[in-house]
Amino acid sequence: MLRAHKIRLNPTLEQELYFRKATGNARFAWNWALAIIKEAGANQAKLPSVNDLRIKFNQIKRIEFPFIMETTKCAPDQALLDLKQALSNFFNDLKKRKPGQKRKDGNQVNFPRFKSRRKGFGSFYLANDQFAVKGYEIKIPKLGWVNMTEQLRFAGKLMSARISERAGYWFVSILVELPELISQAPERVIGIDVGIKTLAVDSDGEGFENQKHFSLAQKKLRRLSRWLARKQKGKKNWAKAKLKLARWHLRIANLRKDALHKMTTRLAQKASTIALETLNVPGMLKNHKLAKAISDASFAEIARQLTYKAQQVVLVAPFYPSSKTCNGCGVINKELTLAHRQWKCPSCGATLDRDLNAALNLRDEGIRIIGA
């Protein structure tokens, strides 16, 4: 089993300069190879292999690109391997579709694009034999030891590391190979209904509050955005305002991520199998009155985290009427709307909580799917 631990770094000015050079070298190698591939495509020639370009790059880099030698060799080398994977993903996705046809879910893979410095520094890769970790420090080739804000929490074989930048902060994500963990969750099924008013309700009746991180932070976001708009682009004060806005966005993202991880971990510990409705999130986002709230709730991220945390996740069909079906008698209330948080069954007379009733129906449908 592979687990990653992302840790913030505390580099000196000299070390930060090294990071910028390394991410720049990775970006340069990607753009260099992509330019050759695009030129061949424009001339209707056979596209060169990324492996051949990688060999060529290593042959000429000492003479034509001497700045590449100032940082670790892993930075440009892995960038070319990443480009190879990106091209492979594009052509594999293209084979599944007819010419000019788009995927129904809208998630088609695009042809790789040039990387721009304007969109951040990017990242660079380190192979497992190119770095070492000791306490609160990580050793990087041609640089030395860099301070980390916390120790690596996993004890196992180091597989790789990737150093990246966001909002002026530098992070290292260390991948560690661990033995397979035996889940301690009880052997049972629970259903989970996700929503906007309450983020999630399980079939045991436990609810999780939707903390609405983006909505609560929106007032300050507007103020910081106006502050940035008043600055002259490219000047020092503009850079300071841009950094402050980016850090506020990062704080919102971290708060949301922390709440989701705590919730999904709690749910994965309650049962070995989780029944979850398959939500058409792109379709839901077309409702402009709810799009912001749906994006803030991160339904897709909840499903993604549960997929790898729980032993088994059963996905229920997207059009299954979990909210409209009475869990007691099975009658479908076609008149139910989003405004009805509680409703009375017209057949058996039971008073039902909308979210809890949906979670119970998802649990029962999950049990049926497993037994089918």
FIROZA-47280 format. One record per residue (C-alpha): residue in one letter; x, y negated, z negated. Coordinates in steps of 0.05 Angstrom, whole numbers, plus 5000, padded with zeros to 4 digits. Each point is the difference from the previous one (the first is absolute). Example, Ala and Ser with C-alpha at 12.3 -4.5 7.8 and 13.67 -1.06 7.14 Angstrom:
// residues 2
A524650904844;S502749315013;
END
This chain:
// residues 372
M500050005000;L502549315019;R498749394955;A502249285011;H501549494947;K500149275021;I504449564956;R501349255003;L507349805007;N503749414968;P505449855053;T505149454994;L500449485056;E505750405032;Q496050654996;E493849665028;L504149765059;Y502250725013;F492750224999;R498249475051;K505750225045;A498050744994;T492749875016;G502249565057;N504550555028;A494150494997;R495649505036;F505449865052;A500950755016;W492550105007;N499249405047;W506350185040;A497450705016;L492949785011;A502349465050;I503650535042;I493950464998;K495349445021;E504649785056;A500150715027;G492550024996;A499349335037;N504550275055;Q495950645003;A506250404983;K500450604955;L499849794927;P506750134966;S500150474940;V500849664932;N505150534983;D504249795060;L499349274980;R502150174930;I506450335026;K501349405045;F498849514943;N505050354955;Q505249995056;I499649255013;K498149714932;R507349904976;I501849595062;E493549655022;F496549954932;P505449964946;F495249694950;I496650684995;M506150274963;E499049524942;T494450434971;T498250734992;K499750425064;C493250274977;A496549345015;P500549995077;D500250765005;Q493450114965;A496849425037;L501250375065;L497150634970;D493949604978;L499349745071;K500350725026;Q494350204953;A495949395019;L500650175074;S498250734986;N493849784961;F497949545058;F500750535054;N496850554958;D494049544987;L499749825074;K499650735020;K493650074960;R496549455038;K498249885073;P503449425036;G497149344976;Q495750354948;K500249774927;R499250454940;K493150004970;D502749824931;G504049425029;N506450254969;Q504050115064;V507549984994;N503149405037;F506649995037;P505749774954;R501249254997;F506149574989;K501349834927;S500249274981;R503749674943;R494149534992;K495950584970;G504950144943;F506850324993;G497550715009;S503650594969;F505950475008;Y501050744985;L505250374959;A501350755007;N500750414937;D507650045007;Q500649245007;F497549784932;A500250194926;V495649834941;K502549924928;G495649704946;Y497749315021;E504649975061;I500350265072;K506450045040;I499649775072;P505450115054;K504749415012;L496649624943;G500650364934;W495250044941;V493549605001;N495749894938;M493050324998;T494449744955;E498550714975;Q503050705002;L498050535050;R494250374966;F500950655040;A505550514987;G501450415063;K503850015065;L500749315032;M497650045072;S500449285026;A499049274983;R497349405036;I501349284980;S494949485020;E498049284985;R493349704985;A498449294976;G507349874984;Y500750634957;W504350595020;F497750724986;V503050695007;S495450605012;I503750644980;L497350675025;V501250594953;E498650745011;L496550314940;P497350694984;E492650105013;L495949784941;I494450454974;S493749594992;Q496850004931;A493249775026;P494050444982;E497450465055;R493749635018;V497049525051;I498149274989;G496949525049;I502249275007;D495949445028;V503949365018;G496849325006;I500849254993;K496149854937;T503350584962;L506450235033;A498750744987;V495250444960;D501250744990;S494850544989;D501850024926;G497249294994;E506749654991;G500449345037;F506049585021;E499449255004;N501349635065;Q505049484976;K499549595065;H507249774999;F499849615065;S493649644983;L502549784932;A506649755030;Q496949655060;K499749314968;K507549994989;L501250305069;R496249425032;R504049494960;L506750325019;S497950055073;R498249265001;W506749844967;L503650405054;A496049665056;R502349314977;K507450185007;Q504149905062;K501550685030;G507250224994;K501849534943;K502350214930;N493449804966;W496250395053;A504250624985;K498749924925;A492549945011;K499950605046;L503850424949;K495349804944;L493950195042;A503250675019;R501450164927;W492849854981;H497650485055;L505050524973;R497249924930;I492950125024;A502250625039;N503850284939;L494149894953;R495350365049;K505050575010;D500950084925;A492550044987;L498950505057;H505750464977;K497350014929;M493050175024;T502050545050;T504750324949;R494450034949;L495350325051;A505150515024;Q501250214927;K492550134989;A498950545053;S503850445048;T495249835058;I497249325018;A494249895048;L500449345035;E495849685055;T503449875066;L499149255009;N500349655067;V504049414972;P501249665069;G492550025012;M498549734930;L504749415011;K495749765058;N495049774947;H503049304991;K496249894935;L503450594966;A506650065039;K504149614950;A497350394941;I501050675036;S507249825018;D501449794928;A497150664973;S504850415046;F495550615012;A505050315048;E505649944949;I495750354947;A499050595047;R507450015019;Q502350034928;L495050544980;T502250425060;Y507050104972;K498449964925;A494350504996;Q500850755013;Q494449975051;V495749455031;V493550185035;L497849475050;V492449965008;A497149795067;P499449245007;F492550015014;Y498250454940;P494549614962;S503250054932;S496949364972;K493050105029;T499250744979;C497050154932;N504750464964;G494250324962;C495150195055;G503849855065;V495149505029;I503149465044;N497849294985;K500549665068;E497849334971;L506249934956;T504349385013;L506649754974;A496349534952;H497050594962;R504950204946;Q494850434965;W494150335031;K494250454983;C499150645040;P493249985035;S499450764994;C502350214930;G499749324966;A507150034974;T503649334989;L506750045034;D506449584997;R502149905073;D507550124991;L499450584950;N494750345043;A504549945061;A506050294962;L495750604977;N497750135071;L507249965026;R502050504947;D494550495020;E501649915074;G507450124985;I498350654964;R495750215060;I505649855050;I505150404959;G495350594994;A498149985074;
END
